[in-house]
Amino acid sequence: MAAHDRLPAPARAWAARAVLPWSAVSVARIWTRAIAETGSEAAALARLAAAERATLAREATTSGRGRTG
């Protein structure tokens, strides 16, 4: 919980609304890299959202494998 508390407020708010249960380490990694590259909180939030969309799409693709019917 302490790692979550150390996230910047916008990143904490994003994690609270996220569909997936993101770890504070993962959120911090994406946030820090995005801020370093863009300097923009909006871009960092967009990158977090994109990461979640990509993960959800990957899970949707793999969850359909192995089924017969």
All heavy atoms as TSV, in Angstrom:
chain	resi	resn	atom	element	x	y	z
A	1	MET	N	N	0.822	-1.189	0.000
A	1	MET	CA	C	0.000	0.000	0.000
A	1	MET	C	C	0.870	1.259	0.000
A	1	MET	O	O	0.503	2.251	-0.583
A	1	MET	CB	C	-0.929	-0.015	1.205
A	1	MET	CG	C	-1.998	1.048	1.138
A	1	MET	SD	S	-3.016	1.041	-0.333
A	1	MET	CE	C	-4.387	0.092	0.192
A	2	ALA	N	N	2.012	1.188	0.632
A	2	ALA	CA	C	2.886	2.359	0.690
A	2	ALA	C	C	3.370	2.752	-0.703
A	2	ALA	O	O	3.463	3.935	-1.014
A	2	ALA	CB	C	4.072	2.095	1.606
A	3	ALA	N	N	3.656	1.750	-1.539
A	3	ALA	CA	C	4.098	2.053	-2.907
A	3	ALA	C	C	2.993	2.761	-3.665
A	3	ALA	O	O	3.256	3.694	-4.431
A	3	ALA	CB	C	4.509	0.775	-3.629
A	4	HIS	N	N	1.765	2.346	-3.457
A	4	HIS	CA	C	0.627	3.006	-4.100
A	4	HIS	C	C	0.516	4.453	-3.622
A	4	HIS	O	O	0.273	5.359	-4.420
A	4	HIS	CB	C	-0.662	2.241	-3.797
A	4	HIS	CG	C	-1.871	2.863	-4.401
A	4	HIS	ND1	N	-2.211	2.714	-5.714
A	4	HIS	CD2	C	-2.814	3.656	-3.863
A	4	HIS	CE1	C	-3.321	3.393	-5.959
A	4	HIS	NE2	N	-3.703	3.968	-4.847
A	5	ASP	N	N	0.716	4.664	-2.332
A	5	ASP	CA	C	0.623	6.012	-1.767
A	5	ASP	C	C	1.706	6.942	-2.306
A	5	ASP	O	O	1.513	8.157	-2.312
A	5	ASP	CB	C	0.710	5.961	-0.244
A	5	ASP	CG	C	-0.519	5.307	0.372
A	5	ASP	OD1	O	-1.560	5.215	-0.313
A	5	ASP	OD2	O	-0.431	4.865	1.530
A	6	ARG	N	N	2.829	6.383	-2.754
A	6	ARG	CA	C	3.908	7.211	-3.285
A	6	ARG	C	C	3.694	7.618	-4.748
A	6	ARG	O	O	4.414	8.474	-5.260
A	6	ARG	CB	C	5.244	6.485	-3.154
A	6	ARG	CG	C	5.767	6.441	-1.735
A	6	ARG	CD	C	7.192	5.945	-1.677
A	6	ARG	NE	N	7.350	4.577	-2.137
A	6	ARG	CZ	C	7.247	3.495	-1.373
A	6	ARG	NH1	N	6.975	3.633	-0.088
A	6	ARG	NH2	N	7.423	2.294	-1.875
A	7	LEU	N	N	2.709	7.018	-5.413
A	7	LEU	CA	C	2.434	7.416	-6.792
A	7	LEU	C	C	1.944	8.856	-6.833
A	7	LEU	O	O	1.285	9.321	-5.891
A	7	LEU	CB	C	1.347	6.516	-7.394
A	7	LEU	CG	C	1.706	5.071	-7.669
A	7	LEU	CD1	C	0.447	4.283	-8.028
A	7	LEU	CD2	C	2.743	4.969	-8.768
A	8	PRO	N	N	2.217	9.574	-7.924
A	8	PRO	CA	C	1.644	10.911	-8.071
A	8	PRO	C	C	0.114	10.829	-8.054
A	8	PRO	O	O	-0.466	9.817	-8.489
A	8	PRO	CB	C	2.146	11.368	-9.447
A	8	PRO	CG	C	3.328	10.512	-9.726
A	8	PRO	CD	C	3.067	9.202	-9.043
A	9	ALA	N	N	-0.532	11.861	-7.570
A	9	ALA	CA	C	-1.993	11.855	-7.425
A	9	ALA	C	C	-2.726	11.457	-8.710
A	9	ALA	O	O	-3.650	10.634	-8.653
A	9	ALA	CB	C	-2.474	13.208	-6.914
A	10	PRO	N	N	-2.358	11.979	-9.884
A	10	PRO	CA	C	-3.086	11.565	-11.093
A	10	PRO	C	C	-2.916	10.069	-11.398
A	10	PRO	O	O	-3.858	9.419	-11.856
A	10	PRO	CB	C	-2.464	12.413	-12.207
A	10	PRO	CG	C	-1.823	13.563	-11.520
A	10	PRO	CD	C	-1.402	13.049	-10.178
A	11	ALA	N	N	-1.758	9.530	-11.127
A	11	ALA	CA	C	-1.518	8.101	-11.358
A	11	ALA	C	C	-2.315	7.258	-10.360
A	11	ALA	O	O	-2.859	6.214	-10.718
A	11	ALA	CB	C	-0.028	7.786	-11.258
A	12	ARG	N	N	-2.392	7.715	-9.106
A	12	ARG	CA	C	-3.207	7.011	-8.104
A	12	ARG	C	C	-4.670	7.015	-8.507
A	12	ARG	O	O	-5.358	5.996	-8.406
A	12	ARG	CB	C	-3.062	7.663	-6.723
A	12	ARG	CG	C	-1.847	7.258	-5.978
A	12	ARG	CD	C	-1.920	7.626	-4.504
A	12	ARG	NE	N	-2.455	8.948	-4.218
A	12	ARG	CZ	C	-1.720	10.059	-4.149
A	12	ARG	NH1	N	-0.415	10.002	-4.346
A	12	ARG	NH2	N	-2.271	11.210	-3.881
A	13	ALA	N	N	-5.151	8.163	-8.977
A	13	ALA	CA	C	-6.555	8.265	-9.399
A	13	ALA	C	C	-6.816	7.345	-10.587
A	13	ALA	O	O	-7.854	6.678	-10.646
A	13	ALA	CB	C	-6.893	9.708	-9.751
A	14	TRP	N	N	-5.878	7.292	-11.526
A	14	TRP	CA	C	-6.043	6.414	-12.680
A	14	TRP	C	C	-6.120	4.960	-12.212
A	14	TRP	O	O	-6.994	4.216	-12.652
A	14	TRP	CB	C	-4.889	6.588	-13.682
A	14	TRP	CG	C	-5.055	5.674	-14.844
A	14	TRP	CD1	C	-5.751	5.930	-15.991
A	14	TRP	CD2	C	-4.571	4.332	-14.945
A	14	TRP	NE1	N	-5.726	4.814	-16.797
A	14	TRP	CE2	C	-5.013	3.824	-16.176
A	14	TRP	CE3	C	-3.820	3.505	-14.125
A	14	TRP	CZ2	C	-4.715	2.524	-16.603
A	14	TRP	CZ3	C	-3.532	2.219	-14.534
A	14	TRP	CH2	C	-3.970	1.745	-15.773
A	15	ALA	N	N	-5.223	4.556	-11.339
A	15	ALA	CA	C	-5.187	3.173	-10.849
A	15	ALA	C	C	-6.488	2.812	-10.128
A	15	ALA	O	O	-6.968	1.684	-10.234
A	15	ALA	CB	C	-3.982	2.961	-9.937
A	16	ALA	N	N	-7.064	3.769	-9.419
A	16	ALA	CA	C	-8.310	3.512	-8.695
A	16	ALA	C	C	-9.467	3.259	-9.657
A	16	ALA	O	O	-10.394	2.511	-9.322
A	16	ALA	CB	C	-8.636	4.691	-7.782
A	17	ARG	N	N	-9.413	3.836	-10.856
A	17	ARG	CA	C	-10.481	3.668	-11.833
A	17	ARG	C	C	-10.179	2.577	-12.868
A	17	ARG	O	O	-11.022	2.257	-13.701
A	17	ARG	CB	C	-10.724	4.982	-12.582
A	17	ARG	CG	C	-11.289	6.084	-11.731
A	17	ARG	CD	C	-11.653	7.306	-12.556
A	17	ARG	NE	N	-10.582	7.755	-13.452
A	17	ARG	CZ	C	-9.620	8.601	-13.139
A	17	ARG	NH1	N	-9.573	9.114	-11.929
A	17	ARG	NH2	N	-8.712	8.958	-14.021
A	18	ALA	N	N	-8.979	2.043	-12.837
A	18	ALA	CA	C	-8.565	1.062	-13.845
A	18	ALA	C	C	-9.429	-0.191	-13.779
A	18	ALA	O	O	-9.916	-0.574	-12.716
A	18	ALA	CB	C	-7.094	0.692	-13.645
A	19	VAL	N	N	-9.589	-0.813	-14.931
A	19	VAL	CA	C	-10.350	-2.059	-15.008
A	19	VAL	C	C	-9.547	-3.197	-14.394
A	19	VAL	O	O	-10.090	-4.020	-13.668
A	19	VAL	CB	C	-10.694	-2.373	-16.487
A	19	VAL	CG1	C	-11.363	-3.737	-16.615
A	19	VAL	CG2	C	-11.580	-1.280	-17.071
A	20	LEU	N	N	-8.267	-3.229	-14.674
A	20	LEU	CA	C	-7.388	-4.284	-14.176
A	20	LEU	C	C	-6.747	-3.872	-12.853
A	20	LEU	O	O	-6.576	-2.676	-12.600
A	20	LEU	CB	C	-6.290	-4.575	-15.197
A	20	LEU	CG	C	-6.781	-5.085	-16.546
A	20	LEU	CD1	C	-5.630	-5.142	-17.539
A	20	LEU	CD2	C	-7.428	-6.444	-16.394
A	21	PRO	N	N	-6.353	-4.828	-12.035
A	21	PRO	CA	C	-5.684	-4.513	-10.763
A	21	PRO	C	C	-4.189	-4.275	-10.965
A	21	PRO	O	O	-3.367	-5.168	-10.788
A	21	PRO	CB	C	-5.941	-5.767	-9.921
A	21	PRO	CG	C	-6.013	-6.862	-10.944
A	21	PRO	CD	C	-6.641	-6.253	-12.169
A	22	TRP	N	N	-3.814	-3.075	-11.368
A	22	TRP	CA	C	-2.418	-2.740	-11.660
A	22	TRP	C	C	-1.610	-2.623	-10.378
A	22	TRP	O	O	-2.071	-2.053	-9.388
A	22	TRP	CB	C	-2.355	-1.417	-12.409
A	22	TRP	CG	C	-2.824	-1.540	-13.810
A	22	TRP	CD1	C	-4.118	-1.457	-14.245
A	22	TRP	CD2	C	-2.028	-1.785	-14.957
A	22	TRP	NE1	N	-4.172	-1.638	-15.593
A	22	TRP	CE2	C	-2.903	-1.843	-16.062
A	22	TRP	CE3	C	-0.675	-1.970	-15.161
A	22	TRP	CZ2	C	-2.446	-2.062	-17.355
A	22	TRP	CZ3	C	-0.233	-2.187	-16.455
A	22	TRP	CH2	C	-1.109	-2.234	-17.525
A	23	SER	N	N	-0.392	-3.125	-10.416
A	23	SER	CA	C	0.497	-2.953	-9.269
A	23	SER	C	C	1.055	-1.527	-9.298
A	23	SER	O	O	1.174	-0.907	-10.364
A	23	SER	CB	C	1.658	-3.950	-9.322
A	23	SER	OG	O	2.565	-3.602	-10.352
A	24	ALA	N	N	1.404	-1.036	-8.133
A	24	ALA	CA	C	1.994	0.300	-8.042
A	24	ALA	C	C	3.304	0.353	-8.810
A	24	ALA	O	O	3.621	1.377	-9.430
A	24	ALA	CB	C	2.203	0.681	-6.581
A	25	VAL	N	N	4.046	-0.739	-8.816
A	25	VAL	CA	C	5.319	-0.788	-9.540
A	25	VAL	C	C	5.087	-0.610	-11.035
A	25	VAL	O	O	5.786	0.163	-11.698
A	25	VAL	CB	C	6.069	-2.105	-9.244
A	25	VAL	CG1	C	7.275	-2.267	-10.131
A	25	VAL	CG2	C	6.460	-2.163	-7.779
A	26	SER	N	N	4.094	-1.295	-11.579
A	26	SER	CA	C	3.803	-1.183	-13.012
A	26	SER	C	C	3.327	0.215	-13.372
A	26	SER	O	O	3.751	0.788	-14.370
A	26	SER	CB	C	2.751	-2.210	-13.425
A	26	SER	OG	O	3.254	-3.510	-13.296
A	27	VAL	N	N	2.434	0.765	-12.567
A	27	VAL	CA	C	1.942	2.117	-12.822
A	27	VAL	C	C	3.098	3.113	-12.752
A	27	VAL	O	O	3.243	3.976	-13.627
A	27	VAL	CB	C	0.820	2.505	-11.833
A	27	VAL	CG1	C	0.434	3.968	-11.990
A	27	VAL	CG2	C	-0.393	1.605	-12.030
A	28	ALA	N	N	3.928	2.984	-11.744
A	28	ALA	CA	C	5.066	3.902	-11.593
A	28	ALA	C	C	6.029	3.805	-12.765
A	28	ALA	O	O	6.541	4.820	-13.243
A	28	ALA	CB	C	5.797	3.619	-10.285
A	29	ARG	N	N	6.275	2.588	-13.249
A	29	ARG	CA	C	7.196	2.400	-14.369
A	29	ARG	C	C	6.673	3.103	-15.624
A	29	ARG	O	O	7.404	3.846	-16.286
A	29	ARG	CB	C	7.394	0.916	-14.646
A	29	ARG	CG	C	8.407	0.632	-15.732
A	29	ARG	CD	C	8.570	-0.851	-16.029
A	29	ARG	NE	N	8.662	-1.671	-14.829
A	29	ARG	CZ	C	7.796	-2.632	-14.498
A	29	ARG	NH1	N	6.778	-2.914	-15.264
A	29	ARG	NH2	N	7.972	-3.325	-13.397
A	30	ILE	N	N	5.405	2.878	-15.937
A	30	ILE	CA	C	4.814	3.506	-17.125
A	30	ILE	C	C	4.766	5.019	-16.946
A	30	ILE	O	O	5.113	5.783	-17.853
A	30	ILE	CB	C	3.407	2.928	-17.385
A	30	ILE	CG1	C	3.530	1.449	-17.759
A	30	ILE	CG2	C	2.684	3.709	-18.467
A	30	ILE	CD1	C	2.203	0.692	-17.737
A	31	TRP	N	N	4.334	5.480	-15.792
A	31	TRP	CA	C	4.211	6.909	-15.506
A	31	TRP	C	C	5.570	7.611	-15.619
A	31	TRP	O	O	5.693	8.630	-16.297
A	31	TRP	CB	C	3.627	7.108	-14.113
A	31	TRP	CG	C	3.487	8.547	-13.723
A	31	TRP	CD1	C	4.397	9.321	-13.077
A	31	TRP	CD2	C	2.361	9.379	-13.993
A	31	TRP	NE1	N	3.906	10.592	-12.919
A	31	TRP	CE2	C	2.660	10.650	-13.471
A	31	TRP	CE3	C	1.144	9.169	-14.610
A	31	TRP	CZ2	C	1.767	11.722	-13.549
A	31	TRP	CZ3	C	0.242	10.237	-14.691
A	31	TRP	CH2	C	0.571	11.484	-14.165
A	32	THR	N	N	6.573	7.047	-14.955
A	32	THR	CA	C	7.895	7.675	-14.930
A	32	THR	C	C	8.491	7.775	-16.323
A	32	THR	O	O	9.040	8.816	-16.705
A	32	THR	CB	C	8.836	6.889	-13.997
A	32	THR	OG1	O	8.254	6.874	-12.686
A	32	THR	CG2	C	10.214	7.503	-13.929
A	33	ARG	N	N	8.373	6.712	-17.099
A	33	ARG	CA	C	8.911	6.731	-18.461
A	33	ARG	C	C	8.176	7.757	-19.321
A	33	ARG	O	O	8.792	8.516	-20.069
A	33	ARG	CB	C	8.804	5.346	-19.090
A	33	ARG	CG	C	9.447	5.293	-20.468
A	33	ARG	CD	C	9.437	3.911	-21.040
A	33	ARG	NE	N	10.278	3.041	-20.224
A	33	ARG	CZ	C	10.184	1.737	-20.170
A	33	ARG	NH1	N	9.273	1.105	-20.875
A	33	ARG	NH2	N	10.998	1.028	-19.415
A	34	ALA	N	N	6.854	7.803	-19.213
A	34	ALA	CA	C	6.074	8.754	-20.005
A	34	ALA	C	C	6.405	10.193	-19.625
A	34	ALA	O	O	6.558	11.050	-20.502
A	34	ALA	CB	C	4.579	8.485	-19.841
A	35	ILE	N	N	6.533	10.466	-18.349
A	35	ILE	CA	C	6.880	11.826	-17.904
A	35	ILE	C	C	8.275	12.196	-18.393
A	35	ILE	O	O	8.507	13.312	-18.865
A	35	ILE	CB	C	6.770	11.955	-16.366
A	35	ILE	CG1	C	5.304	11.870	-15.916
A	35	ILE	CG2	C	7.429	13.226	-15.862
A	35	ILE	CD1	C	4.419	13.025	-16.363
A	36	ALA	N	N	9.212	11.269	-18.310
A	36	ALA	CA	C	10.579	11.538	-18.769
A	36	ALA	C	C	10.611	11.839	-20.265
A	36	ALA	O	O	11.367	12.703	-20.719
A	36	ALA	CB	C	11.489	10.356	-18.453
A	37	GLU	N	N	9.801	11.123	-21.030
A	37	GLU	CA	C	9.805	11.295	-22.476
A	37	GLU	C	C	8.993	12.491	-22.944
A	37	GLU	O	O	9.336	13.105	-23.956
A	37	GLU	CB	C	9.277	10.023	-23.157
A	37	GLU	CG	C	10.202	8.840	-23.004
A	37	GLU	CD	C	9.611	7.548	-23.549
A	37	GLU	OE1	O	8.480	7.568	-24.101
A	37	GLU	OE2	O	10.281	6.507	-23.415
A	38	THR	N	N	7.898	12.802	-22.238
A	38	THR	CA	C	6.991	13.843	-22.736
A	38	THR	C	C	6.873	15.056	-21.820
A	38	THR	O	O	6.510	16.127	-22.289
A	38	THR	CB	C	5.572	13.275	-22.929
A	38	THR	OG1	O	5.011	12.965	-21.646
A	38	THR	CG2	C	5.584	12.042	-23.821
A	39	GLY	N	N	7.107	14.863	-20.521
A	39	GLY	CA	C	6.922	15.952	-19.570
A	39	GLY	C	C	5.464	16.291	-19.333
A	39	GLY	O	O	5.153	17.298	-18.708
A	40	SER	N	N	4.567	15.447	-19.800
A	40	SER	CA	C	3.142	15.749	-19.754
A	40	SER	C	C	2.377	14.706	-18.945
A	40	SER	O	O	2.442	13.514	-19.242
A	40	SER	CB	C	2.593	15.782	-21.191
A	40	SER	OG	O	1.181	15.744	-21.199
A	41	GLU	N	N	1.628	15.192	-17.943
A	41	GLU	CA	C	0.780	14.281	-17.181
A	41	GLU	C	C	-0.304	13.687	-18.064
A	41	GLU	O	O	-0.648	12.512	-17.928
A	41	GLU	CB	C	0.152	14.994	-15.982
A	41	GLU	CG	C	1.125	15.265	-14.867
A	41	GLU	CD	C	0.465	15.844	-13.634
A	41	GLU	OE1	O	-0.771	16.069	-13.640
A	41	GLU	OE2	O	1.190	16.076	-12.654
A	42	ALA	N	N	-0.851	14.485	-18.971
A	42	ALA	CA	C	-1.896	13.981	-19.872
A	42	ALA	C	C	-1.356	12.844	-20.734
A	42	ALA	O	O	-2.035	11.834	-20.947
A	42	ALA	CB	C	-2.431	15.106	-20.746
A	43	ALA	N	N	-0.135	12.988	-21.222
A	43	ALA	CA	C	0.478	11.933	-22.028
A	43	ALA	C	C	0.732	10.693	-21.177
A	43	ALA	O	O	0.567	9.566	-21.648
A	43	ALA	CB	C	1.770	12.428	-22.658
A	44	ALA	N	N	1.125	10.878	-19.932
A	44	ALA	CA	C	1.366	9.746	-19.043
A	44	ALA	C	C	0.067	8.998	-18.773
A	44	ALA	O	O	0.038	7.759	-18.789
A	44	ALA	CB	C	2.008	10.214	-17.740
A	45	LEU	N	N	-1.012	9.730	-18.543
A	45	LEU	CA	C	-2.304	9.094	-18.333
A	45	LEU	C	C	-2.765	8.358	-19.589
A	45	LEU	O	O	-3.310	7.248	-19.516
A	45	LEU	CB	C	-3.348	10.129	-17.903
A	45	LEU	CG	C	-3.136	10.711	-16.512
A	45	LEU	CD1	C	-4.042	11.912	-16.285
A	45	LEU	CD2	C	-3.356	9.654	-15.444
A	46	ALA	N	N	-2.526	8.967	-20.747
A	46	ALA	CA	C	-2.880	8.310	-22.009
A	46	ALA	C	C	-2.083	7.030	-22.193
A	46	ALA	O	O	-2.599	6.016	-22.684
A	46	ALA	CB	C	-2.651	9.266	-23.175
A	47	ARG	N	N	-0.826	7.055	-21.789
A	47	ARG	CA	C	0.012	5.860	-21.922
A	47	ARG	C	C	-0.461	4.756	-20.978
A	47	ARG	O	O	-0.457	3.580	-21.345
A	47	ARG	CB	C	1.469	6.201	-21.665
A	47	ARG	CG	C	2.353	5.103	-22.192
A	47	ARG	CD	C	3.775	5.458	-22.381
A	47	ARG	NE	N	4.024	6.569	-23.259
A	47	ARG	CZ	C	5.226	7.085	-23.452
A	47	ARG	NH1	N	6.270	6.568	-22.835
A	47	ARG	NH2	N	5.404	8.112	-24.256
A	48	LEU	N	N	-0.883	5.119	-19.776
A	48	LEU	CA	C	-1.440	4.122	-18.862
A	48	LEU	C	C	-2.709	3.499	-19.455
A	48	LEU	O	O	-2.879	2.277	-19.429
A	48	LEU	CB	C	-1.758	4.754	-17.504
A	48	LEU	CG	C	-0.552	5.057	-16.619
A	48	LEU	CD1	C	-0.955	5.985	-15.482
A	48	LEU	CD2	C	0.044	3.772	-16.077
A	49	ALA	N	N	-3.563	4.337	-20.014
A	49	ALA	CA	C	-4.795	3.834	-20.627
A	49	ALA	C	C	-4.480	2.927	-21.808
A	49	ALA	O	O	-5.118	1.879	-21.992
A	49	ALA	CB	C	-5.678	5.002	-21.053
A	50	ALA	N	N	-3.493	3.297	-22.603
A	50	ALA	CA	C	-3.107	2.478	-23.747
A	50	ALA	C	C	-2.552	1.128	-23.288
A	50	ALA	O	O	-2.837	0.089	-23.901
A	50	ALA	CB	C	-2.080	3.214	-24.602
A	51	ALA	N	N	-1.785	1.134	-22.213
A	51	ALA	CA	C	-1.239	-0.114	-21.686
A	51	ALA	C	C	-2.369	-1.021	-21.208
A	51	ALA	O	O	-2.334	-2.239	-21.430
A	51	ALA	CB	C	-0.264	0.175	-20.543
A	52	GLU	N	N	-3.365	-0.435	-20.586
A	52	GLU	CA	C	-4.481	-1.248	-20.118
A	52	GLU	C	C	-5.277	-1.800	-21.302
A	52	GLU	O	O	-5.644	-2.981	-21.313
A	52	GLU	CB	C	-5.395	-0.453	-19.188
A	52	GLU	CG	C	-6.532	-1.315	-18.657
A	52	GLU	CD	C	-7.203	-0.734	-17.456
A	52	GLU	OE1	O	-7.836	0.333	-17.582
A	52	GLU	OE2	O	-7.094	-1.360	-16.382
A	53	ARG	N	N	-5.519	-0.974	-22.310
A	53	ARG	CA	C	-6.234	-1.464	-23.500
A	53	ARG	C	C	-5.472	-2.613	-24.155
A	53	ARG	O	O	-6.066	-3.617	-24.555
A	53	ARG	CB	C	-6.442	-0.333	-24.514
A	53	ARG	CG	C	-7.574	0.604	-24.170
A	53	ARG	CD	C	-7.928	1.516	-25.325
A	53	ARG	NE	N	-6.788	2.250	-25.861
A	53	ARG	CZ	C	-6.328	3.408	-25.385
A	53	ARG	NH1	N	-6.915	3.967	-24.340
A	53	ARG	NH2	N	-5.291	4.004	-25.939
A	54	ALA	N	N	-4.171	-2.472	-24.266
A	54	ALA	CA	C	-3.356	-3.516	-24.879
A	54	ALA	C	C	-3.411	-4.807	-24.067
A	54	ALA	O	O	-3.511	-5.902	-24.628
A	54	ALA	CB	C	-1.916	-3.042	-25.028
A	55	THR	N	N	-3.358	-4.684	-22.761
A	55	THR	CA	C	-3.420	-5.864	-21.901
A	55	THR	C	C	-4.775	-6.545	-22.012
A	55	THR	O	O	-4.863	-7.774	-22.115
A	55	THR	CB	C	-3.134	-5.478	-20.435
A	55	THR	OG1	O	-1.846	-4.862	-20.370
A	55	THR	CG2	C	-3.173	-6.685	-19.518
A	56	LEU	N	N	-5.834	-5.758	-22.013
A	56	LEU	CA	C	-7.174	-6.333	-22.150
A	56	LEU	C	C	-7.340	-7.023	-23.500
A	56	LEU	O	O	-7.926	-8.110	-23.583
A	56	LEU	CB	C	-8.235	-5.247	-21.967
A	56	LEU	CG	C	-8.410	-4.738	-20.537
A	56	LEU	CD1	C	-9.263	-3.477	-20.529
A	56	LEU	CD2	C	-9.005	-5.807	-19.648
A	57	ALA	N	N	-6.817	-6.421	-24.550
A	57	ALA	CA	C	-6.907	-7.029	-25.883
A	57	ALA	C	C	-6.123	-8.330	-25.934
A	57	ALA	O	O	-6.581	-9.326	-26.513
A	57	ALA	CB	C	-6.389	-6.048	-26.935
A	58	ARG	N	N	-4.949	-8.336	-25.327
A	58	ARG	CA	C	-4.122	-9.541	-25.286
A	58	ARG	C	C	-4.845	-10.654	-24.517
A	58	ARG	O	O	-4.853	-11.812	-24.936
A	58	ARG	CB	C	-2.782	-9.205	-24.641
A	58	ARG	CG	C	-1.653	-10.065	-25.036
A	58	ARG	CD	C	-0.297	-9.555	-24.598
A	58	ARG	NE	N	-0.222	-8.804	-23.356
A	58	ARG	CZ	C	-0.025	-7.484	-23.265
A	58	ARG	NH1	N	0.128	-6.744	-24.342
A	58	ARG	NH2	N	0.029	-6.897	-22.100
A	59	GLU	N	N	-5.461	-10.300	-23.407
A	59	GLU	CA	C	-6.186	-11.293	-22.615
A	59	GLU	C	C	-7.391	-11.826	-23.371
A	59	GLU	O	O	-7.696	-13.010	-23.303
A	59	GLU	CB	C	-6.618	-10.705	-21.273
A	59	GLU	CG	C	-5.470	-10.510	-20.312
A	59	GLU	CD	C	-5.900	-9.931	-18.981
A	59	GLU	OE1	O	-7.105	-9.657	-18.793
A	59	GLU	OE2	O	-5.030	-9.749	-18.123
A	60	ALA	N	N	-8.083	-10.965	-24.108
A	60	ALA	CA	C	-9.236	-11.399	-24.883
A	60	ALA	C	C	-8.819	-12.363	-25.981
A	60	ALA	O	O	-9.511	-13.341	-26.264
A	60	ALA	CB	C	-9.949	-10.193	-25.482
A	61	THR	N	N	-7.670	-12.108	-26.579
A	61	THR	CA	C	-7.172	-12.976	-27.643
A	61	THR	C	C	-6.764	-14.333	-27.091
A	61	THR	O	O	-7.093	-15.364	-27.660
A	61	THR	CB	C	-5.962	-12.323	-28.346
A	61	THR	OG1	O	-6.388	-11.075	-28.894
A	61	THR	CG2	C	-5.416	-13.195	-29.443
A	62	THR	N	N	-6.079	-14.349	-25.973
A	62	THR	CA	C	-5.583	-15.610	-25.429
A	62	THR	C	C	-6.685	-16.385	-24.718
A	62	THR	O	O	-6.593	-17.608	-24.624
A	62	THR	CB	C	-4.399	-15.400	-24.473
A	62	THR	OG1	O	-4.818	-14.552	-23.404
A	62	THR	CG2	C	-3.220	-14.803	-25.192
A	63	SER	N	N	-7.724	-15.729	-24.241
A	63	SER	CA	C	-8.771	-16.463	-23.531
A	63	SER	C	C	-9.618	-17.287	-24.489
A	63	SER	O	O	-10.252	-18.253	-24.075
A	63	SER	CB	C	-9.668	-15.504	-22.742
A	63	SER	OG	O	-10.430	-14.705	-23.631
A	64	GLY	N	N	-9.622	-16.963	-25.762
A	64	GLY	CA	C	-10.389	-17.719	-26.730
A	64	GLY	C	C	-9.650	-18.923	-27.282
A	64	GLY	O	O	-10.230	-19.776	-27.946
A	65	ARG	N	N	-8.365	-19.035	-27.008
A	65	ARG	CA	C	-7.576	-20.151	-27.510
A	65	ARG	C	C	-7.874	-21.419	-26.742
A	65	ARG	O	O	-8.145	-21.402	-25.552
A	65	ARG	CB	C	-6.085	-19.836	-27.402
A	65	ARG	CG	C	-5.676	-18.753	-28.350
A	65	ARG	CD	C	-4.206	-18.569	-28.309
A	65	ARG	NE	N	-3.848	-17.471	-29.208
A	65	ARG	CZ	C	-2.690	-16.899	-29.237
A	65	ARG	NH1	N	-1.745	-17.297	-28.423
A	65	ARG	NH2	N	-2.449	-15.908	-30.068
A	66	GLY	N	N	-7.788	-22.516	-27.448
A	66	GLY	CA	C	-7.952	-23.808	-26.804
A	66	GLY	C	C	-9.382	-24.235	-26.644
A	66	GLY	O	O	-9.668	-25.319	-26.149
A	67	ARG	N	N	-10.300	-23.399	-27.036
A	67	ARG	CA	C	-11.707	-23.771	-26.933
A	67	ARG	C	C	-12.140	-24.498	-28.197
A	67	ARG	O	O	-11.690	-24.191	-29.283
A	67	ARG	CB	C	-12.584	-22.533	-26.764
A	67	ARG	CG	C	-12.376	-21.846	-25.445
A	67	ARG	CD	C	-13.371	-20.751	-25.285
A	67	ARG	NE	N	-13.120	-20.036	-24.038
A	67	ARG	CZ	C	-13.833	-19.013	-23.652
A	67	ARG	NH1	N	-14.800	-18.560	-24.389
A	67	ARG	NH2	N	-13.552	-18.421	-22.519
A	68	THR	N	N	-13.016	-25.420	-28.020
A	68	THR	CA	C	-13.596	-26.101	-29.172
A	68	THR	C	C	-15.084	-25.853	-29.147
A	68	THR	O	O	-15.684	-25.654	-28.096
A	68	THR	CB	C	-13.319	-27.615	-29.123
A	68	THR	OG1	O	-13.860	-28.151	-27.924
A	68	THR	CG2	C	-11.829	-27.904	-29.220
A	69	GLY	N	N	-15.648	-25.874	-30.281
A	69	GLY	CA	C	-17.075	-25.703	-30.200
A	69	GLY	C	C	-17.628	-25.084	-31.346
A	69	GLY	O	O	-18.587	-24.809	-31.765
